[in-house]
Amino acid sequence: MGPDDEIDPEGELAPFRQLAEIIAARIARGDWLPGRPMASETQLVQQYGLARSTVRRTIALLVERGLVYVVPQRGTYVSKDR
């Protein structure tokens, strides 16, 4: 999936995995720089038309992959060491 793709609810991958691939591509493209915040949960919910729980599952997956980290009450940031 590319950084400008949309979520396909009927696609082979679950929506949270599709969003993870889109975000990873956006990070690779430089939309969000290392050490800087990425889009908020609310922004991602609105932009991609997904439930907040789906976006949270996506962020958890990206944290597992080491692409992002979460600062409570502050937001989600792109990891410096990817």
mmCIF file of the N, C-alpha and C atoms, coordinates in Angstrom:
data_MODEL
# 
_entry.id   MODEL 
# 
loop_
_atom_site.group_PDB 
_atom_site.id 
_atom_site.type_symbol 
_atom_site.label_atom_id 
_atom_site.label_alt_id 
_atom_site.label_comp_id 
_atom_site.label_asym_id 
_atom_site.label_entity_id 
_atom_site.label_seq_id 
_atom_site.pdbx_PDB_ins_code 
_atom_site.Cartn_x 
_atom_site.Cartn_y 
_atom_site.Cartn_z 
_atom_site.occupancy 
_atom_site.B_iso_or_equiv 
_atom_site.pdbx_formal_charge 
_atom_site.auth_seq_id 
_atom_site.auth_comp_id 
_atom_site.auth_asym_id 
_atom_site.auth_atom_id 
_atom_site.pdbx_PDB_model_num 
ATOM 1   N N  . MET A 1 1  ? 0.843   -1.187 0.000  1.00 0.00 ? 1  MET A N  1 
ATOM 2   C CA . MET A 1 1  ? 0.000   0.000  0.000  1.00 0.00 ? 1  MET A CA 1 
ATOM 3   C C  . MET A 1 1  ? 0.882   1.241  0.000  1.00 0.00 ? 1  MET A C  1 
ATOM 4   N N  . GLY A 1 2  ? 0.422   2.242  -0.686 1.00 0.00 ? 2  GLY A N  1 
ATOM 5   C CA . GLY A 1 2  ? 1.178   3.478  -0.780 1.00 0.00 ? 2  GLY A CA 1 
ATOM 6   C C  . GLY A 1 2  ? 0.671   4.532  0.178  1.00 0.00 ? 2  GLY A C  1 
ATOM 7   N N  . PRO A 1 3  ? 1.398   5.624  0.316  1.00 0.00 ? 3  PRO A N  1 
ATOM 8   C CA . PRO A 1 3  ? 1.036   6.672  1.273  1.00 0.00 ? 3  PRO A CA 1 
ATOM 9   C C  . PRO A 1 3  ? -0.252  7.412  0.931  1.00 0.00 ? 3  PRO A C  1 
ATOM 10  N N  . ASP A 1 4  ? -0.680  7.326  -0.308 1.00 0.00 ? 4  ASP A N  1 
ATOM 11  C CA . ASP A 1 4  ? -1.896  8.039  -0.710 1.00 0.00 ? 4  ASP A CA 1 
ATOM 12  C C  . ASP A 1 4  ? -3.089  7.112  -0.917 1.00 0.00 ? 4  ASP A C  1 
ATOM 13  N N  . ASP A 1 5  ? -2.933  5.842  -0.528 1.00 0.00 ? 5  ASP A N  1 
ATOM 14  C CA . ASP A 1 5  ? -4.020  4.881  -0.685 1.00 0.00 ? 5  ASP A CA 1 
ATOM 15  C C  . ASP A 1 5  ? -5.136  5.140  0.320  1.00 0.00 ? 5  ASP A C  1 
ATOM 16  N N  . GLU A 1 6  ? -6.277  4.545  0.037  1.00 0.00 ? 6  GLU A N  1 
ATOM 17  C CA . GLU A 1 6  ? -7.417  4.616  0.938  1.00 0.00 ? 6  GLU A CA 1 
ATOM 18  C C  . GLU A 1 6  ? -7.681  3.224  1.497  1.00 0.00 ? 6  GLU A C  1 
ATOM 19  N N  . ILE A 1 7  ? -8.428  3.164  2.578  1.00 0.00 ? 7  ILE A N  1 
ATOM 20  C CA . ILE A 1 7  ? -8.774  1.898  3.201  1.00 0.00 ? 7  ILE A CA 1 
ATOM 21  C C  . ILE A 1 7  ? -9.854  1.215  2.371  1.00 0.00 ? 7  ILE A C  1 
ATOM 22  N N  . ASP A 1 8  ? -9.639  -0.061 2.043  1.00 0.00 ? 8  ASP A N  1 
ATOM 23  C CA . ASP A 1 8  ? -10.620 -0.867 1.323  1.00 0.00 ? 8  ASP A CA 1 
ATOM 24  C C  . ASP A 1 8  ? -11.257 -1.835 2.312  1.00 0.00 ? 8  ASP A C  1 
ATOM 25  N N  . PRO A 1 9  ? -12.498 -1.561 2.751  1.00 0.00 ? 9  PRO A N  1 
ATOM 26  C CA . PRO A 1 9  ? -13.123 -2.424 3.755  1.00 0.00 ? 9  PRO A CA 1 
ATOM 27  C C  . PRO A 1 9  ? -13.281 -3.882 3.290  1.00 0.00 ? 9  PRO A C  1 
ATOM 28  N N  . GLU A 1 10 ? -13.261 -4.104 1.998  1.00 0.00 ? 10 GLU A N  1 
ATOM 29  C CA . GLU A 1 10 ? -13.400 -5.448 1.451  1.00 0.00 ? 10 GLU A CA 1 
ATOM 30  C C  . GLU A 1 10 ? -12.053 -6.049 1.056  1.00 0.00 ? 10 GLU A C  1 
ATOM 31  N N  . GLY A 1 11 ? -10.969 -5.365 1.377  1.00 0.00 ? 11 GLY A N  1 
ATOM 32  C CA . GLY A 1 11 ? -9.634  -5.803 0.973  1.00 0.00 ? 11 GLY A CA 1 
ATOM 33  C C  . GLY A 1 11 ? -9.186  -7.057 1.711  1.00 0.00 ? 11 GLY A C  1 
ATOM 34  N N  . GLU A 1 12 ? -8.089  -7.628 1.206  1.00 0.00 ? 12 GLU A N  1 
ATOM 35  C CA . GLU A 1 12 ? -7.532  -8.844 1.812  1.00 0.00 ? 12 GLU A CA 1 
ATOM 36  C C  . GLU A 1 12 ? -7.033  -8.589 3.226  1.00 0.00 ? 12 GLU A C  1 
ATOM 37  N N  . LEU A 1 13 ? -6.402  -7.438 3.442  1.00 0.00 ? 13 LEU A N  1 
ATOM 38  C CA . LEU A 1 13 ? -5.888  -7.091 4.763  1.00 0.00 ? 13 LEU A CA 1 
ATOM 39  C C  . LEU A 1 13 ? -6.977  -6.428 5.598  1.00 0.00 ? 13 LEU A C  1 
ATOM 40  N N  . ALA A 1 14 ? -6.945  -6.674 6.908  1.00 0.00 ? 14 ALA A N  1 
ATOM 41  C CA . ALA A 1 14 ? -7.862  -5.998 7.830  1.00 0.00 ? 14 ALA A CA 1 
ATOM 42  C C  . ALA A 1 14 ? -7.598  -4.488 7.769  1.00 0.00 ? 14 ALA A C  1 
ATOM 43  N N  . PRO A 1 15 ? -8.627  -3.674 7.999  1.00 0.00 ? 15 PRO A N  1 
ATOM 44  C CA . PRO A 1 15 ? -8.443  -2.218 7.923  1.00 0.00 ? 15 PRO A CA 1 
ATOM 45  C C  . PRO A 1 15 ? -7.300  -1.689 8.796  1.00 0.00 ? 15 PRO A C  1 
ATOM 46  N N  . PHE A 1 16 ? -7.100  -2.249 9.990  1.00 0.00 ? 16 PHE A N  1 
ATOM 47  C CA . PHE A 1 16 ? -6.019  -1.728 10.835 1.00 0.00 ? 16 PHE A CA 1 
ATOM 48  C C  . PHE A 1 16 ? -4.658  -2.028 10.223 1.00 0.00 ? 16 PHE A C  1 
ATOM 49  N N  . ARG A 1 17 ? -4.528  -3.147 9.523  1.00 0.00 ? 17 ARG A N  1 
ATOM 50  C CA . ARG A 1 17 ? -3.261  -3.468 8.855  1.00 0.00 ? 17 ARG A CA 1 
ATOM 51  C C  . ARG A 1 17 ? -3.072  -2.594 7.613  1.00 0.00 ? 17 ARG A C  1 
ATOM 52  N N  . GLN A 1 18 ? -4.155  -2.308 6.900  1.00 0.00 ? 18 GLN A N  1 
ATOM 53  C CA . GLN A 1 18 ? -4.065  -1.402 5.753  1.00 0.00 ? 18 GLN A CA 1 
ATOM 54  C C  . GLN A 1 18 ? -3.589  -0.026 6.213  1.00 0.00 ? 18 GLN A C  1 
ATOM 55  N N  . LEU A 1 19 ? -4.185  0.462  7.302  1.00 0.00 ? 19 LEU A N  1 
ATOM 56  C CA . LEU A 1 19 ? -3.795  1.772  7.809  1.00 0.00 ? 19 LEU A CA 1 
ATOM 57  C C  . LEU A 1 19 ? -2.345  1.765  8.272  1.00 0.00 ? 19 LEU A C  1 
ATOM 58  N N  . ALA A 1 20 ? -1.900  0.681  8.888  1.00 0.00 ? 20 ALA A N  1 
ATOM 59  C CA . ALA A 1 20 ? -0.505  0.581  9.317  1.00 0.00 ? 20 ALA A CA 1 
ATOM 60  C C  . ALA A 1 20 ? 0.436   0.692  8.120  1.00 0.00 ? 20 ALA A C  1 
ATOM 61  N N  . GLU A 1 21 ? 0.083   0.045  7.017  1.00 0.00 ? 21 GLU A N  1 
ATOM 62  C CA . GLU A 1 21 ? 0.919   0.115  5.810  1.00 0.00 ? 21 GLU A CA 1 
ATOM 63  C C  . GLU A 1 21 ? 0.923   1.529  5.230  1.00 0.00 ? 21 GLU A C  1 
ATOM 64  N N  . ILE A 1 22 ? -0.220  2.182  5.249  1.00 0.00 ? 22 ILE A N  1 
ATOM 65  C CA . ILE A 1 22 ? -0.309  3.550  4.741  1.00 0.00 ? 22 ILE A CA 1 
ATOM 66  C C  . ILE A 1 22 ? 0.549   4.483  5.595  1.00 0.00 ? 22 ILE A C  1 
ATOM 67  N N  . ILE A 1 23 ? 0.436   4.361  6.918  1.00 0.00 ? 23 ILE A N  1 
ATOM 68  C CA . ILE A 1 23 ? 1.212   5.221  7.813  1.00 0.00 ? 23 ILE A CA 1 
ATOM 69  C C  . ILE A 1 23 ? 2.704   4.947  7.652  1.00 0.00 ? 23 ILE A C  1 
ATOM 70  N N  . ALA A 1 24 ? 3.081   3.675  7.560  1.00 0.00 ? 24 ALA A N  1 
ATOM 71  C CA . ALA A 1 24 ? 4.497   3.332  7.359  1.00 0.00 ? 24 ALA A CA 1 
ATOM 72  C C  . ALA A 1 24 ? 5.020   3.970  6.076  1.00 0.00 ? 24 ALA A C  1 
ATOM 73  N N  . ALA A 1 25 ? 4.214   3.952  5.021  1.00 0.00 ? 25 ALA A N  1 
ATOM 74  C CA . ALA A 1 25 ? 4.618   4.557  3.749  1.00 0.00 ? 25 ALA A CA 1 
ATOM 75  C C  . ALA A 1 25 ? 4.731   6.074  3.884  1.00 0.00 ? 25 ALA A C  1 
ATOM 76  N N  . ARG A 1 26 ? 3.839   6.678  4.660  1.00 0.00 ? 26 ARG A N  1 
ATOM 77  C CA . ARG A 1 26 ? 3.899   8.121  4.859  1.00 0.00 ? 26 ARG A CA 1 
ATOM 78  C C  . ARG A 1 26 ? 5.138   8.512  5.671  1.00 0.00 ? 26 ARG A C  1 
ATOM 79  N N  . ILE A 1 27 ? 5.493   7.680  6.644  1.00 0.00 ? 27 ILE A N  1 
ATOM 80  C CA . ILE A 1 27 ? 6.706   7.931  7.426  1.00 0.00 ? 27 ILE A CA 1 
ATOM 81  C C  . ILE A 1 27 ? 7.926   7.813  6.507  1.00 0.00 ? 27 ILE A C  1 
ATOM 82  N N  . ALA A 1 28 ? 7.954   6.753  5.686  1.00 0.00 ? 28 ALA A N  1 
ATOM 83  C CA . ALA A 1 28 ? 9.076   6.544  4.765  1.00 0.00 ? 28 ALA A CA 1 
ATOM 84  C C  . ALA A 1 28 ? 9.203   7.708  3.778  1.00 0.00 ? 28 ALA A C  1 
ATOM 85  N N  . ARG A 1 29 ? 8.075   8.257  3.368  1.00 0.00 ? 29 ARG A N  1 
ATOM 86  C CA . ARG A 1 29 ? 8.074   9.376  2.424  1.00 0.00 ? 29 ARG A CA 1 
ATOM 87  C C  . ARG A 1 29 ? 8.522   10.678 3.092  1.00 0.00 ? 29 ARG A C  1 
ATOM 88  N N  . GLY A 1 30 ? 8.459   10.732 4.424  1.00 0.00 ? 30 GLY A N  1 
ATOM 89  C CA . GLY A 1 30 ? 8.873   11.941 5.133  1.00 0.00 ? 30 GLY A CA 1 
ATOM 90  C C  . GLY A 1 30 ? 7.736   12.862 5.521  1.00 0.00 ? 30 GLY A C  1 
ATOM 91  N N  . ASP A 1 31 ? 6.493   12.374 5.449  1.00 0.00 ? 31 ASP A N  1 
ATOM 92  C CA . ASP A 1 31 ? 5.364   13.200 5.877  1.00 0.00 ? 31 ASP A CA 1 
ATOM 93  C C  . ASP A 1 31 ? 5.490   13.573 7.349  1.00 0.00 ? 31 ASP A C  1 
ATOM 94  N N  . TRP A 1 32 ? 5.984   12.645 8.159  1.00 0.00 ? 32 TRP A N  1 
ATOM 95  C CA . TRP A 1 32 ? 6.221   12.875 9.584  1.00 0.00 ? 32 TRP A CA 1 
ATOM 96  C C  . TRP A 1 32 ? 7.672   12.532 9.853  1.00 0.00 ? 32 TRP A C  1 
ATOM 97  N N  . LEU A 1 33 ? 8.391   13.438 10.446 1.00 0.00 ? 33 LEU A N  1 
ATOM 98  C CA . LEU A 1 33 ? 9.821   13.276 10.664 1.00 0.00 ? 33 LEU A CA 1 
ATOM 99  C C  . LEU A 1 33 ? 10.113  12.587 11.996 1.00 0.00 ? 33 LEU A C  1 
ATOM 100 N N  . PRO A 1 34 ? 11.253  11.904 12.102 1.00 0.00 ? 34 PRO A N  1 
ATOM 101 C CA . PRO A 1 34 ? 11.641  11.238 13.345 1.00 0.00 ? 34 PRO A CA 1 
ATOM 102 C C  . PRO A 1 34 ? 11.676  12.210 14.524 1.00 0.00 ? 34 PRO A C  1 
ATOM 103 N N  . GLY A 1 35 ? 11.122  11.757 15.647 1.00 0.00 ? 35 GLY A N  1 
ATOM 104 C CA . GLY A 1 35 ? 11.081  12.578 16.847 1.00 0.00 ? 35 GLY A CA 1 
ATOM 105 C C  . GLY A 1 35 ? 9.962   13.595 16.874 1.00 0.00 ? 35 GLY A C  1 
ATOM 106 N N  . ARG A 1 36 ? 9.198   13.662 15.810 1.00 0.00 ? 36 ARG A N  1 
ATOM 107 C CA . ARG A 1 36 ? 8.100   14.636 15.699 1.00 0.00 ? 36 ARG A CA 1 
ATOM 108 C C  . ARG A 1 36 ? 6.764   13.904 15.771 1.00 0.00 ? 36 ARG A C  1 
ATOM 109 N N  . PRO A 1 37 ? 5.714   14.593 16.201 1.00 0.00 ? 37 PRO A N  1 
ATOM 110 C CA . PRO A 1 37 ? 4.407   13.926 16.280 1.00 0.00 ? 37 PRO A CA 1 
ATOM 111 C C  . PRO A 1 37 ? 3.833   13.651 14.894 1.00 0.00 ? 37 PRO A C  1 
ATOM 112 N N  . MET A 1 38 ? 3.102   12.559 14.810 1.00 0.00 ? 38 MET A N  1 
ATOM 113 C CA . MET A 1 38 ? 2.353   12.267 13.589 1.00 0.00 ? 38 MET A CA 1 
ATOM 114 C C  . MET A 1 38 ? 0.902   12.691 13.829 1.00 0.00 ? 38 MET A C  1 
ATOM 115 N N  . ALA A 1 39 ? 0.031   12.408 12.902 1.00 0.00 ? 39 ALA A N  1 
ATOM 116 C CA . ALA A 1 39 ? -1.380  12.772 13.037 1.00 0.00 ? 39 ALA A CA 1 
ATOM 117 C C  . ALA A 1 39 ? -1.961  12.138 14.300 1.00 0.00 ? 39 ALA A C  1 
ATOM 118 N N  . SER A 1 40 ? -2.896  12.843 14.914 1.00 0.00 ? 40 SER A N  1 
ATOM 119 C CA . SER A 1 40 ? -3.534  12.340 16.135 1.00 0.00 ? 40 SER A CA 1 
ATOM 120 C C  . SER A 1 40 ? -4.530  11.228 15.801 1.00 0.00 ? 40 SER A C  1 
ATOM 121 N N  . GLU A 1 41 ? -4.945  10.505 16.830 1.00 0.00 ? 41 GLU A N  1 
ATOM 122 C CA . GLU A 1 41 ? -5.978  9.477  16.641 1.00 0.00 ? 41 GLU A CA 1 
ATOM 123 C C  . GLU A 1 41 ? -7.213  10.087 16.003 1.00 0.00 ? 41 GLU A C  1 
ATOM 124 N N  . THR A 1 42 ? -7.630  11.229 16.525 1.00 0.00 ? 42 THR A N  1 
ATOM 125 C CA . THR A 1 42 ? -8.833  11.891 16.007 1.00 0.00 ? 42 THR A CA 1 
ATOM 126 C C  . THR A 1 42 ? -8.673  12.239 14.538 1.00 0.00 ? 42 THR A C  1 
ATOM 127 N N  . GLN A 1 43 ? -7.522  12.763 14.155 1.00 0.00 ? 43 GLN A N  1 
ATOM 128 C CA . GLN A 1 43 ? -7.289  13.106 12.753 1.00 0.00 ? 43 GLN A CA 1 
ATOM 129 C C  . GLN A 1 43 ? -7.339  11.860 11.873 1.00 0.00 ? 43 GLN A C  1 
ATOM 130 N N  . LEU A 1 44 ? -6.737  10.767 12.336 1.00 0.00 ? 44 LEU A N  1 
ATOM 131 C CA . LEU A 1 44 ? -6.740  9.526  11.551 1.00 0.00 ? 44 LEU A CA 1 
ATOM 132 C C  . LEU A 1 44 ? -8.149  8.952  11.437 1.00 0.00 ? 44 LEU A C  1 
ATOM 133 N N  . VAL A 1 45 ? -8.919  9.017  12.520 1.00 0.00 ? 45 VAL A N  1 
ATOM 134 C CA . VAL A 1 45 ? -10.315 8.552  12.490 1.00 0.00 ? 45 VAL A CA 1 
ATOM 135 C C  . VAL A 1 45 ? -11.090 9.320  11.424 1.00 0.00 ? 45 VAL A C  1 
ATOM 136 N N  . GLN A 1 46 ? -10.938 10.636 11.429 1.00 0.00 ? 46 GLN A N  1 
ATOM 137 C CA . GLN A 1 46 ? -11.666 11.477 10.477 1.00 0.00 ? 46 GLN A CA 1 
ATOM 138 C C  . GLN A 1 46 ? -11.169 11.289 9.049  1.00 0.00 ? 46 GLN A C  1 
ATOM 139 N N  . GLN A 1 47 ? -9.866  11.212 8.877  1.00 0.00 ? 47 GLN A N  1 
ATOM 140 C CA . GLN A 1 47 ? -9.290  11.119 7.535  1.00 0.00 ? 47 GLN A CA 1 
ATOM 141 C C  . GLN A 1 47 ? -9.623  9.800  6.854  1.00 0.00 ? 47 GLN A C  1 
ATOM 142 N N  . TYR A 1 48 ? -9.590  8.702  7.615  1.00 0.00 ? 48 TYR A N  1 
ATOM 143 C CA . TYR A 1 48 ? -9.769  7.387  7.005  1.00 0.00 ? 48 TYR A CA 1 
ATOM 144 C C  . TYR A 1 48 ? -11.131 6.755  7.284  1.00 0.00 ? 48 TYR A C  1 
ATOM 145 N N  . GLY A 1 49 ? -11.977 7.423  8.062  1.00 0.00 ? 49 GLY A N  1 
ATOM 146 C CA . GLY A 1 49 ? -13.326 6.926  8.315  1.00 0.00 ? 49 GLY A CA 1 
ATOM 147 C C  . GLY A 1 49 ? -13.359 5.618  9.090  1.00 0.00 ? 49 GLY A C  1 
ATOM 148 N N  . LEU A 1 50 ? -12.437 5.485  10.034 1.00 0.00 ? 50 LEU A N  1 
ATOM 149 C CA . LEU A 1 50 ? -12.350 4.260  10.824 1.00 0.00 ? 50 LEU A CA 1 
ATOM 150 C C  . LEU A 1 50 ? -12.767 4.532  12.268 1.00 0.00 ? 50 LEU A C  1 
ATOM 151 N N  . ALA A 1 51 ? -13.062 3.467  12.982 1.00 0.00 ? 51 ALA A N  1 
ATOM 152 C CA . ALA A 1 51 ? -13.376 3.587  14.404 1.00 0.00 ? 51 ALA A CA 1 
ATOM 153 C C  . ALA A 1 51 ? -12.098 3.895  15.182 1.00 0.00 ? 51 ALA A C  1 
ATOM 154 N N  . ARG A 1 52 ? -12.251 4.580  16.293 1.00 0.00 ? 52 ARG A N  1 
ATOM 155 C CA . ARG A 1 52 ? -11.101 4.904  17.139 1.00 0.00 ? 52 ARG A CA 1 
ATOM 156 C C  . ARG A 1 52 ? -10.373 3.626  17.578 1.00 0.00 ? 52 ARG A C  1 
ATOM 157 N N  . SER A 1 53 ? -11.123 2.572  17.871 1.00 0.00 ? 53 SER A N  1 
ATOM 158 C CA . SER A 1 53 ? -10.493 1.313  18.290 1.00 0.00 ? 53 SER A CA 1 
ATOM 159 C C  . SER A 1 53 ? -9.611  0.737  17.181 1.00 0.00 ? 53 SER A C  1 
ATOM 160 N N  . THR A 1 54 ? -10.016 0.911  15.939 1.00 0.00 ? 54 THR A N  1 
ATOM 161 C CA . THR A 1 54 ? -9.220  0.435  14.803 1.00 0.00 ? 54 THR A CA 1 
ATOM 162 C C  . THR A 1 54 ? -7.926  1.232  14.703 1.00 0.00 ? 54 THR A C  1 
ATOM 163 N N  . VAL A 1 55 ? -8.011  2.542  14.883 1.00 0.00 ? 55 VAL A N  1 
ATOM 164 C CA . VAL A 1 55 ? -6.828  3.395  14.829 1.00 0.00 ? 55 VAL A CA 1 
ATOM 165 C C  . VAL A 1 55 ? -5.884  3.043  15.982 1.00 0.00 ? 55 VAL A C  1 
ATOM 166 N N  . ARG A 1 56 ? -6.435  2.799  17.152 1.00 0.00 ? 56 ARG A N  1 
ATOM 167 C CA . ARG A 1 56 ? -5.591  2.426  18.298 1.00 0.00 ? 56 ARG A CA 1 
ATOM 168 C C  . ARG A 1 56 ? -4.887  1.092  18.047 1.00 0.00 ? 56 ARG A C  1 
ATOM 169 N N  . ARG A 1 57 ? -5.590  0.161  17.424 1.00 0.00 ? 57 ARG A N  1 
ATOM 170 C CA . ARG A 1 57 ? -4.974  -1.130 17.092 1.00 0.00 ? 57 ARG A CA 1 
ATOM 171 C C  . ARG A 1 57 ? -3.841  -0.934 16.091 1.00 0.00 ? 57 ARG A C  1 
ATOM 172 N N  . THR A 1 58 ? -4.040  -0.033 15.147 1.00 0.00 ? 58 THR A N  1 
ATOM 173 C CA . THR A 1 58 ? -3.002  0.299  14.171 1.00 0.00 ? 58 THR A CA 1 
ATOM 174 C C  . THR A 1 58 ? -1.769  0.864  14.871 1.00 0.00 ? 58 THR A C  1 
ATOM 175 N N  . ILE A 1 59 ? -1.989  1.809  15.776 1.00 0.00 ? 59 ILE A N  1 
ATOM 176 C CA . ILE A 1 59 ? -0.868  2.427  16.483 1.00 0.00 ? 59 ILE A CA 1 
ATOM 177 C C  . ILE A 1 59 ? -0.126  1.378  17.304 1.00 0.00 ? 59 ILE A C  1 
ATOM 178 N N  . ALA A 1 60 ? -0.848  0.483  17.947 1.00 0.00 ? 60 ALA A N  1 
ATOM 179 C CA . ALA A 1 60 ? -0.205  -0.587 18.721 1.00 0.00 ? 60 ALA A CA 1 
ATOM 180 C C  . ALA A 1 60 ? 0.683   -1.445 17.821 1.00 0.00 ? 60 ALA A C  1 
ATOM 181 N N  . LEU A 1 61 ? 0.207   -1.738 16.611 1.00 0.00 ? 61 LEU A N  1 
ATOM 182 C CA . LEU A 1 61 ? 0.989   -2.523 15.656 1.00 0.00 ? 61 LEU A CA 1 
ATOM 183 C C  . LEU A 1 61 ? 2.253   -1.765 15.249 1.00 0.00 ? 61 LEU A C  1 
ATOM 184 N N  . LEU A 1 62 ? 2.126   -0.475 14.999 1.00 0.00 ? 62 LEU A N  1 
ATOM 185 C CA . LEU A 1 62 ? 3.282   0.336  14.605 1.00 0.00 ? 62 LEU A CA 1 
ATOM 186 C C  . LEU A 1 62 ? 4.289   0.467  15.749 1.00 0.00 ? 62 LEU A C  1 
ATOM 187 N N  . VAL A 1 63 ? 3.801   0.506  16.989 1.00 0.00 ? 63 VAL A N  1 
ATOM 188 C CA . VAL A 1 63 ? 4.696   0.525  18.148 1.00 0.00 ? 63 VAL A CA 1 
ATOM 189 C C  . VAL A 1 63 ? 5.466   -0.793 18.193 1.00 0.00 ? 63 VAL A C  1 
ATOM 190 N N  . GLU A 1 64 ? 4.764   -1.917 17.995 1.00 0.00 ? 64 GLU A N  1 
ATOM 191 C CA . GLU A 1 64 ? 5.414   -3.233 17.957 1.00 0.00 ? 64 GLU A CA 1 
ATOM 192 C C  . GLU A 1 64 ? 6.510   -3.279 16.904 1.00 0.00 ? 64 GLU A C  1 
ATOM 193 N N  . ARG A 1 65 ? 6.249   -2.682 15.759 1.00 0.00 ? 65 ARG A N  1 
ATOM 194 C CA . ARG A 1 65 ? 7.217   -2.670 14.656 1.00 0.00 ? 65 ARG A CA 1 
ATOM 195 C C  . ARG A 1 65 ? 8.363   -1.685 14.895 1.00 0.00 ? 65 ARG A C  1 
ATOM 196 N N  . GLY A 1 66 ? 8.233   -0.843 15.910 1.00 0.00 ? 66 GLY A N  1 
ATOM 197 C CA . GLY A 1 66 ? 9.281   0.122  16.220 1.00 0.00 ? 66 GLY A CA 1 
ATOM 198 C C  . GLY A 1 66 ? 9.248   1.370  15.366 1.00 0.00 ? 66 GLY A C  1 
ATOM 199 N N  . LEU A 1 67 ? 8.161   1.591  14.654 1.00 0.00 ? 67 LEU A N  1 
ATOM 200 C CA . LEU A 1 67 ? 8.071   2.780  13.795 1.00 0.00 ? 67 LEU A CA 1 
ATOM 201 C C  . LEU A 1 67 ? 7.658   4.028  14.557 1.00 0.00 ? 67 LEU A C  1 
ATOM 202 N N  . VAL A 1 68 ? 6.855   3.839  15.617 1.00 0.00 ? 68 VAL A N  1 
ATOM 203 C CA . VAL A 1 68 ? 6.362   4.975  16.393 1.00 0.00 ? 68 VAL A CA 1 
ATOM 204 C C  . VAL A 1 68 ? 6.423   4.631  17.879 1.00 0.00 ? 68 VAL A C  1 
ATOM 205 N N  . TYR A 1 69 ? 6.288   5.674  18.696 1.00 0.00 ? 69 TYR A N  1 
ATOM 206 C CA . TYR A 1 69 ? 6.138   5.479  20.141 1.00 0.00 ? 69 TYR A CA 1 
ATOM 207 C C  . TYR A 1 69 ? 5.082   6.458  20.632 1.00 0.00 ? 69 TYR A C  1 
ATOM 208 N N  . VAL A 1 70 ? 4.448   6.108  21.747 1.00 0.00 ? 70 VAL A N  1 
ATOM 209 C CA . VAL A 1 70 ? 3.359   6.910  22.284 1.00 0.00 ? 70 VAL A CA 1 
ATOM 210 C C  . VAL A 1 70 ? 3.815   7.577  23.574 1.00 0.00 ? 70 VAL A C  1 
ATOM 211 N N  . VAL A 1 71 ? 3.533   8.865  23.672 1.00 0.00 ? 71 VAL A N  1 
ATOM 212 C CA . VAL A 1 71 ? 3.763   9.613  24.902 1.00 0.00 ? 71 VAL A CA 1 
ATOM 213 C C  . VAL A 1 71 ? 2.377   9.919  25.473 1.00 0.00 ? 71 VAL A C  1 
ATOM 214 N N  . PRO A 1 72 ? 2.041   9.310  26.622 1.00 0.00 ? 72 PRO A N  1 
ATOM 215 C CA . PRO A 1 72 ? 0.700   9.528  27.188 1.00 0.00 ? 72 PRO A CA 1 
ATOM 216 C C  . PRO A 1 72 ? 0.377   11.015 27.335 1.00 0.00 ? 72 PRO A C  1 
ATOM 217 N N  . GLN A 1 73 ? -0.826  11.347 26.978 1.00 0.00 ? 73 GLN A N  1 
ATOM 218 C CA . GLN A 1 73 ? -1.345  12.717 27.043 1.00 0.00 ? 73 GLN A CA 1 
ATOM 219 C C  . GLN A 1 73 ? -0.684  13.680 26.064 1.00 0.00 ? 73 GLN A C  1 
ATOM 220 N N  . ARG A 1 74 ? 0.223   13.178 25.218 1.00 0.00 ? 74 ARG A N  1 
ATOM 221 C CA . ARG A 1 74 ? 0.916   14.049 24.268 1.00 0.00 ? 74 ARG A CA 1 
ATOM 222 C C  . ARG A 1 74 ? 0.677   13.637 22.825 1.00 0.00 ? 74 ARG A C  1 
ATOM 223 N N  . GLY A 1 75 ? 0.693   12.324 22.540 1.00 0.00 ? 75 GLY A N  1 
ATOM 224 C CA . GLY A 1 75 ? 0.458   11.886 21.180 1.00 0.00 ? 75 GLY A CA 1 
ATOM 225 C C  . GLY A 1 75 ? 1.395   10.764 20.755 1.00 0.00 ? 75 GLY A C  1 
ATOM 226 N N  . THR A 1 76 ? 1.367   10.518 19.475 1.00 0.00 ? 76 THR A N  1 
ATOM 227 C CA . THR A 1 76 ? 2.178   9.458  18.872 1.00 0.00 ? 76 THR A CA 1 
ATOM 228 C C  . THR A 1 76 ? 3.283   10.112 18.047 1.00 0.00 ? 76 THR A C  1 
ATOM 229 N N  . TYR A 1 77 ? 4.509   9.635  18.254 1.00 0.00 ? 77 TYR A N  1 
ATOM 230 C CA . TYR A 1 77 ? 5.684   10.217 17.617 1.00 0.00 ? 77 TYR A CA 1 
ATOM 231 C C  . TYR A 1 77 ? 6.401   9.189  16.759 1.00 0.00 ? 77 TYR A C  1 
ATOM 232 N N  . VAL A 1 78 ? 7.039   9.664  15.703 1.00 0.00 ? 78 VAL A N  1 
ATOM 233 C CA . VAL A 1 78 ? 7.816   8.794  14.837 1.00 0.00 ? 78 VAL A CA 1 
ATOM 234 C C  . VAL A 1 78 ? 9.126   8.458  15.543 1.00 0.00 ? 78 VAL A C  1 
ATOM 235 N N  . SER A 1 79 ? 9.472   7.186  15.565 1.00 0.00 ? 79 SER A N  1 
ATOM 236 C CA . SER A 1 79 ? 10.709  6.745  16.213 1.00 0.00 ? 79 SER A CA 1 
ATOM 237 C C  . SER A 1 79 ? 11.929  7.303  15.494 1.00 0.00 ? 79 SER A C  1 
ATOM 238 N N  . LYS A 1 80 ? 12.937  7.625  16.263 1.00 0.00 ? 80 LYS A N  1 
ATOM 239 C CA . LYS A 1 80 ? 14.177  8.136  15.684 1.00 0.00 ? 80 LYS A CA 1 
ATOM 240 C C  . LYS A 1 80 ? 15.014  7.003  15.106 1.00 0.00 ? 80 LYS A C  1 
ATOM 241 N N  . ASP A 1 81 ? 14.991  5.853  15.763 1.00 0.00 ? 81 ASP A N  1 
ATOM 242 C CA . ASP A 1 81 ? 15.748  4.686  15.290 1.00 0.00 ? 81 ASP A CA 1 
ATOM 243 C C  . ASP A 1 81 ? 14.770  3.702  14.650 1.00 0.00 ? 81 ASP A C  1 
ATOM 244 N N  . ARG A 1 82 ? 14.728  3.726  13.303 1.00 0.00 ? 82 ARG A N  1 
ATOM 245 C CA . ARG A 1 82 ? 13.798  2.837  12.619 1.00 0.00 ? 82 ARG A CA 1 
ATOM 246 C C  . ARG A 1 82 ? 14.534  1.730  11.960 1.00 0.00 ? 82 ARG A C  1 
# 
